[in-house]
Amino acid sequence: MTVNITSEDERLIHEKLRTGAFSSVEEVIHRALVSLPTPEPPLQPMRPLRNLVDVLSEPPFAGSELNLERTRDYPRSLDL
């Protein structure tokens, strides 16, 4: 494998070698790669839910015998 690096990267690598903490360019590059965080897998897009009944009809609520029938509560007359 051939890798092209910038002069700034080369300067940084030589700087690390001068500290004595690394014995070779390969070691500097390997330690840098190992220290990188592992990228997280992309999130799966959520299936759009239409309403609360849809949400409560799917796991973990599915089968919980919830009464999802809507009760009509019409406005009541109010004496002022």
Rosetta blueprint (number, residue, H / E / L):
1 M L
2 T L
3 V L
4 N L
5 I L
6 T L
7 S H
8 E H
9 D H
10 E H
11 R H
12 L H
13 I H
14 H H
15 E H
16 K H
17 L H
18 R H
19 T L
20 G L
21 A L
22 F L
23 S L
24 S L
25 V H
26 E H
27 E H
28 V H
29 I H
30 H H
31 R H
32 A H
33 L H
34 V H
35 S H
36 L L
37 P L
38 T L
39 P L
40 E L
41 P L
42 P L
43 L L
44 Q L
45 P L
46 M L
47 R L
48 P L
49 L L
50 R L
51 N L
52 L H
53 V H
54 D H
55 V H
56 L H
57 S L
58 E L
59 P L
60 P L
61 F L
62 A L
63 G L
64 S L
65 E L
66 L L
67 N L
68 L L
69 E L
70 R L
71 T L
72 R L
73 D L
74 Y L
75 P L
76 R L
77 S L
78 L L
79 D L
80 L L
